């Protein structure tokens, strides 16, 4: 059930839904910037930071989907991951292929 999409037209103002999406996008960008800052100061690797952003984005996108809000959050998250880690796609493929996937310190 897409809760907001199931409501009668006009029940929720379109600008309110747009404001929710803008706020979520701003939060995602802020989180990605925090991860990038950690990469820049040497606290995280780029592949770890991008993975964290990817998982955070997945949660945000899922929440919006459950609520019935169409959003570009997933697309923006992918862009941010590739900005943090230019090898994001290769690293993601390697993680999916690893059995079991693990973190090394």
N, C-alpha and C positions, 0 to 999 in steps of 0.2 A: 504494500500500500504506500503510495506516494502522498503523504498526509496533506501537504500544501496544495498539490495539484488536484486533489479530490474535492477541495472546497469550491463552492460556487464562484463563478467569475465576479470580481469586484470585492470579494471578502477581504483580501489582503492587497494593499496598494502595491503596484509594481515597483515603485521607488523604494519601498521597504525591503523587498526581496533583493533589489540591486544594492542597497546599503549593506545587507547581510553579506552578499558576495564580496563587495569591496572591503569590508572589514576582515573577512576570512583571508582574502588575498594579501592584505596589508600584514596580517599576522604571519602568514606563510613567508612573505618576503623578509620580515623581521627575523624570523627563526632562521631562515637561510643565511641572512647576514651574520647572525651570531655564530653559526657554524663556520662561515667563511673567516670570521675573525679568529676563531680557534685554529683553523688551518694556518692562517697567516702568522700566528704567534707560536706555531709548532706543537700545539696541544693535541691536534687530531690530524690524521691523514686526510687527504682530499676524498679518497674513496669511502672512508668511514663517515665523514661529514655529509657526503652526498647520499649515502645510505640512510642516515638519520633523517635528512630532509625528505627523502622519498617515502619513508614510512610515516612521517608526520603528515605529509601531504595526502597519503592514502587514507589516513584517518579522517582528515578534514573533508576530503572528497566523498567518502562514504557517508559521513554525517549529513552533508548537503544532499546527497542522493536519497537517503532515507527520508529526509524532510521534503523531498520533491522539488529541490531548487536546482535548476540547470545551471551549470557553472563551468568556467574555464580553469578551475583550480588544478585539475590533473595536468592539463597542458602547461600551465605556468610552473607547476612543480617539476615537471620533466625538464623544462628550460633551465630552471634554477639548479637542478642537479648537474646538468651538463656544463653550466657555468662554473660551478664549484669543482667538478671533476670532469675534464674533457674526455676522459676514458670511461665515463659512467656506463655506457652501453656494454662495453667489453667486461667491465668489472661486474655488472649485474649478471651477465651471461655466465661468468666464472662462478659467481655465488650460487646460481641456480644449479650448476653442474656439480658443485662440491657436495659430497655426501659423507658425513654431515657437515653442514656449514658451521664454522666456528670463528671465534675471534682469537687472534694471537696477540700477546702483549710483548 
